[in-house]
Amino acid sequence: MASVPKVLAFAGSLRRESYNKRLVRIAASAAEAAGAEVTLIDLKHYPMPIFDEDLEAASGPTEAVLALRAKMVDSDAFLIASPEYNSSITAVLKNTIDWVSRPGPGQPSLAGFKGKVAAIMSASPGGYGGLRGLVHLRAILGNIGVIVLPDQLAVPRAFEAFQEDGALRDPKMQAAVEELGRNLAGVTARQKA
């Protein structure tokens, strides 16, 4: 039982009908079917102020920061669907990373990230599907000790890519997203073993 990977899945978006929330659900279901224990969260439920060391010194991290940091520390891996805003990642995703990167009492530096495994993906209305933002996300995560799997996925023209039931219209793209989830579960299980 010790080798069951704990995966935290989320999108770097706050929008209720986010394409990336739909995308991460597909990968999360596949990871769960492959034997991972998956927790799917919505960053909207973890509101955080913009990271500010003065604020942190004066009042400490908010309850939302503490709750999310605990979830990330407790996880072995992340499934992240990252929208692309102006050729980079969203402010909410970067702010989340910045807050969680701060160690809690008695925790080592980057306890929420170091040695974790991540699979990244994106869906975007544009023709590149969010690829430019994934370059930045990969660099950020790699620099804070996350092992980012080499395979990633970008879904272009996201406004027409999904069916009503949340699946992707293109069966090959659907299979590729599912494979990302399964691969993350398998790699993380092997790393834990």
N, C-alpha and C positions, 0 to 999 in steps of 0.2 A: 504494500500500500504506500510505502514511502516514496515510490517513484511516480506517483500520480502528480502531474504538473498542475500548479495553480496559476491560471491565466486570468489577468485582468484585461477586459476588452472595453474600448471606448473610442468615441470620435472626438476630434478636436473642433467641435462645432456646438453651438448652443441652440441653433434653429430646430424647432420641433420636427419639421419634415426634412431634415438634413439628408442629403444623398449619402453622406458618409456614415450616418447612423444606420441607414439601411445596409450599407456595404459591410460594416463591421459585424452586423447581426449574422450575415451569411457565413463569414469566416468563424465567428464564435460558435455557431451551431455545428460546423464541421469539426472544430477543435474538441468540442464536447463529445461528439460522436466518436472521435478518435481516442477518447479516454481521459481527456483533461477535465479538471474541475474549473469551470468558467464562470466568472462573475462579470456581468455586463452592467456598466454604469453609464450615467449621463452626467457630464461635467456641469450641466445646469443645476444639478442638485448639490454642487460644491462651490458656491459663490465665494470668490476671493478678491480682496482688493489687489490693485497693482502692486507687485512686490516692491517694497521700500524698506531698507535696513533700519531707518529711523522708526518706522511703524513697528517693525519686528522687535526692536529694542524696547520701545515704549510699552507695547501691549502684547507682544508675543504673537504666535500664529493663531489664526481664528480656529474655531471648532471645525469648520469645513476643511481647512488645511490639515489639521491633526487627523481627522477621519480619513482623508484621502491618502495622506502619508502612511498611515497604518495599513491601509489596503495595499498600497504599493510595496511597502516593506515586506508584507506577508505573501506577496505574489512571487512566482518564479519567472513569469513571462508576461508580455504585453502584446495585445493585438490592437494596433492603432490605425484608425482611418483618419487621415489628415486632409482637410480641405486646403486648397491653395488660395491664399489671399495675396494679390499683387506679387506673384511669383515666390511666395514664401509660406510659412506656416501661420496659423491664426494667432492672434494675441492671447486668446484664452488658453491655447495649448502651450505657448511659450511661458505664460505666467504660471500655469500649473507646474510645469517643469521647474521653473525658478523657485517656487515656494517649496515643492517637495524635495528639491535638492539640498535644502538646509537640514542639517542633522537635528534630530530631537535629542533630549537629554539622554546621555549614555550611549547614543548611537554613533557609529563611525560615519565619516563623511560619505555622502551619496548612498546611504543605506537603502534608499528606495530604488536605486538604479544599478549599482555596481554588480556585475555578474548575472544580471537578468538577461533574458533573451527577448527579442522583439521581432514581430513581423509587421511591416508597414504597407499601407495601401492608400489610395486616394480615388475620389470620384469628383469630377468637375464638369461644369457646362462647356468648358473650352475643349479644343481639339487635342491637347496634350494630356488631359485627364488628371492634372495636378502633379505631373512629374517634377516640375521645377521645385515645388514645395517639398517633395519627398527627398530631394538632394539635401536641403537644409535640415530636415528632420533627421535624416541618417547621420549627418555630421554632428548635430547636437547630441543625439543619443550615444553615438560612438565616443564622443569626447567625455561623456560622464560615465563611461564604463559599461554601457549596454552592448550586448552582442546582437547586432542587427543582422538578421538573416539576409543573404544576398538576393534572394528572390523577392520581388515586390510587384505591385500591380497598380495600374492607373486606368480608371474607367473614364473615357472621354464622353462628351455629349450626355452627361448624366441625366439631364432633364427628360431624355427619351430612353434611357438604358434599363429602367426598372419596370417590372410588371406590377399590377395592383397588389399581388400577394407578397411583394418585397423581393422576389427573385429577379435575377438579371434576365433580360430578353435573349441575350446571346448565350447559348448553352456552353460554348467554349469559355467565355468569360466567367460564367457561373462556376464551372468546374475549376478554373484557375484560382478563383477566390477561395473555394472550398479546399483546394490543395494547400493554399497558404495556411489555413487554419490547421489542417491535418499535419502539415510539416512542422509547424510551431509546436504542436502537442508532442510529436515524435522526438524532435530535437531536444526539447526541454525534458522530457521523460528520460532520455538517454543521459543527459547532463546530470540530472538528479541521481540517477543510478550509479 
